[in-house]
Amino acid sequence: MDETDFWQIIDDTREDAEGDPDEQAERLVERLVQLTPDDVIDFARLFEARFQRAYRTDLWGAAYLLLDGASEDSFDYFRCWLIGQGREVFEGGLHEPDDLADLLPEFDEEEDGEAEDLGYAADEAYEQLTGLPLPEVGERQPARASGAALDFDDPDAMAKRFPKLWERYGD
């Protein structure tokens, strides 16, 4: 499985689920169990690599504004959700987190921004296929998110760093 295959599966399952993250996770498991165990491991590696790439302070700040607060767990679930939005939104958000204001024009903090189950889809599919737990596929997450420190509770700092998101979601 390569990156193109990975993103195609993400896009197909999101479309099949009509954007519902829980439904997308179910569709993703259904899709992955049709693959070989090695392909599921490859998918898990690609997912984990993107999940780790998104462990950044600036992206956490954007999630904090979108979700009206984001604990460490909430940020984990947000990163899974962001991957589930597809390559354009994911890469665009990583390139410039403030652009999520444009990339997610209909973001609803009550329904969007959390997809914990997407992060476990490969684990579930692999176990269904083999009866065994998914092997470790990535490195441990660093103790701290990468990037410059940002005080999420400082309105001036947040408005300056994320002007578009602040306009839509700031206090």
Solvent accessible surface area in square Angstrom, and as a share of the most:
residue,aa,sasa,rsa
1,M,55,0.25
2,D,79,0.41
3,E,56,0.25
4,T,91,0.53
5,D,65,0.34
6,F,0,0.00
7,W,9,0.03
8,Q,94,0.42
9,I,7,0.04
10,I,0,0.00
11,D,37,0.19
12,D,36,0.19
13,T,3,0.01
14,R,48,0.18
15,E,116,0.52
16,D,86,0.45
17,A,6,0.05
18,E,161,0.72
19,G,35,0.34
20,D,66,0.34
21,P,18,0.11
22,D,90,0.47
23,E,53,0.24
24,Q,2,0.01
25,A,6,0.05
26,E,102,0.46
27,R,82,0.30
28,L,0,0.00
29,V,15,0.09
30,E,90,0.40
31,R,78,0.28
32,L,0,0.00
33,V,44,0.25
34,Q,138,0.61
35,L,46,0.23
36,T,74,0.43
37,P,49,0.31
38,D,100,0.52
39,D,41,0.21
40,V,0,0.00
41,I,22,0.11
42,D,43,0.22
43,F,1,0.01
44,A,6,0.05
45,R,122,0.44
46,L,35,0.17
47,F,15,0.06
48,E,42,0.19
49,A,49,0.38
50,R,20,0.07
51,F,29,0.12
52,Q,47,0.21
53,R,113,0.41
54,A,0,0.00
55,Y,8,0.03
56,R,55,0.20
57,T,16,0.09
58,D,34,0.18
59,L,0,0.00
60,W,40,0.14
61,G,0,0.00
62,A,0,0.00
63,A,0,0.00
64,Y,54,0.20
65,L,12,0.06
66,L,0,0.00
67,L,33,0.16
68,D,108,0.56
69,G,25,0.24
70,A,12,0.09
71,S,67,0.43
72,E,95,0.43
73,D,84,0.44
74,S,39,0.25
75,F,0,0.00
76,D,32,0.16
77,Y,54,0.21
78,F,0,0.00
79,R,0,0.00
80,C,9,0.05
81,W,6,0.02
82,L,0,0.00
83,I,0,0.00
84,G,0,0.00
85,Q,32,0.14
86,G,3,0.02
87,R,106,0.39
88,E,134,0.60
89,V,21,0.12
90,F,0,0.00
91,E,52,0.23
92,G,20,0.19
93,G,0,0.00
94,L,9,0.04
95,H,156,0.70
96,E,52,0.23
97,P,1,0.00
98,D,7,0.03
99,D,41,0.21
100,L,0,0.00
101,A,4,0.03
102,D,90,0.47
103,L,47,0.23
104,L,15,0.07
105,P,92,0.58
106,E,155,0.69
107,F,19,0.08
108,D,56,0.29
109,E,80,0.36
110,E,147,0.66
111,E,127,0.57
112,D,32,0.16
113,G,0,0.00
114,E,103,0.46
115,A,4,0.03
116,E,60,0.27
117,D,73,0.38
118,L,3,0.01
119,G,25,0.24
120,Y,120,0.46
121,A,1,0.01
122,A,7,0.06
123,D,57,0.30
124,E,90,0.40
125,A,0,0.00
126,Y,21,0.08
127,E,94,0.42
128,Q,109,0.48
129,L,63,0.31
130,T,48,0.28
131,G,59,0.57
132,L,108,0.54
133,P,103,0.65
134,L,28,0.14
135,P,61,0.38
136,E,163,0.73
137,V,32,0.18
138,G,40,0.39
139,E,150,0.67
140,R,226,0.82
141,Q,55,0.25
142,P,80,0.51
143,A,103,0.80
144,R,199,0.72
145,A,19,0.15
146,S,62,0.40
147,G,64,0.61
148,A,91,0.71
149,A,104,0.81
150,L,41,0.20
151,D,85,0.44
152,F,41,0.17
153,D,110,0.57
154,D,50,0.26
155,P,75,0.47
156,D,116,0.60
157,A,30,0.23
158,M,1,0.00
159,A,32,0.25
160,K,175,0.74
161,R,76,0.28
162,F,0,0.00
163,P,77,0.49
164,K,75,0.32
165,L,0,0.00
166,W,57,0.20
167,E,150,0.67
168,R,103,0.37
169,Y,49,0.19
170,G,24,0.23
171,D,160,0.83
